[in-house]
Amino acid sequence: MTGGGARSAALNLSIGFLASLVLDALFTRYRLTPDWWMSLRLPLTLATVTCLLITAAL
C-alpha cells in the first residue's frame, strides 16, 4: 500500500471512508449512535469520497 503515489492513496482512503460508513450504519441499526448521526455522517462521507475520487482521477 505504501509508495503507490497520490492516486493509490486517494483510492485507499475512499475505500476506508466507505467501509467506515458501513460500520456506522450497522451501529445505527443497533441503536449505538445518536439519532442524528447518520444524517450528518452520510453527506460528509459522500462529499469526502467525491473529493478523493476527483483527486485520484487527476
C-alpha positions as CSV (number, residue, x, y, z in Angstrom):
1,M,0.0,0.0,0.0
2,T,2.8,2.4,0.6
3,G,4.7,4.0,-2.2
4,G,1.8,3.9,-4.6
5,G,1.5,7.6,-5.0
6,A,-1.3,10.1,-4.6
7,R,-3.7,8.1,-6.8
8,S,-3.4,5.0,-4.8
9,A,-3.6,6.9,-1.5
10,A,-6.8,8.6,-2.6
11,L,-8.4,5.4,-3.7
12,N,-7.4,3.6,-0.4
13,L,-8.8,6.5,1.6
14,S,-12.0,6.4,-0.3
15,I,-12.4,2.7,0.4
16,G,-11.7,3.3,4.1
17,F,-14.3,6.1,4.4
18,L,-16.9,3.9,2.7
19,A,-16.1,0.9,5.0
20,S,-16.4,3.2,8.0
21,L,-19.8,4.4,6.7
22,V,-21.0,0.8,6.6
23,L,-19.8,0.2,10.2
24,D,-21.6,3.4,11.3
25,A,-24.8,2.2,9.5
26,L,-24.6,-1.1,11.4
27,F,-24.0,0.8,14.7
28,T,-27.0,3.0,13.9
29,R,-29.2,0.0,13.2
30,Y,-28.4,-1.4,16.6
31,R,-29.1,1.9,18.3
32,L,-25.5,2.5,19.3
33,T,-25.3,6.0,17.9
34,P,-27.4,9.2,18.4
35,D,-30.5,9.6,16.1
36,W,-28.9,12.4,14.2
37,W,-25.6,10.6,13.5
38,M,-26.3,9.2,10.0
39,S,-27.9,12.4,8.8
40,L,-24.6,14.1,9.4
41,R,-22.3,11.2,8.5
42,L,-23.7,10.4,5.1
43,P,-23.4,13.8,3.4
44,L,-19.9,14.4,4.9
45,T,-18.7,11.0,3.8
46,L,-20.1,11.4,0.3
47,A,-18.5,14.8,-0.1
48,T,-15.2,13.5,1.2
49,V,-15.2,10.4,-1.1
50,T,-16.2,12.6,-4.1
51,C,-13.2,14.9,-3.4
52,L,-10.9,11.9,-3.1
53,L,-12.1,10.3,-6.3
54,I,-11.6,13.6,-8.1
55,T,-8.1,13.7,-6.8
56,A,-7.5,10.1,-7.9
57,A,-8.8,10.9,-11.4
58,L,-6.4,13.9,-11.9
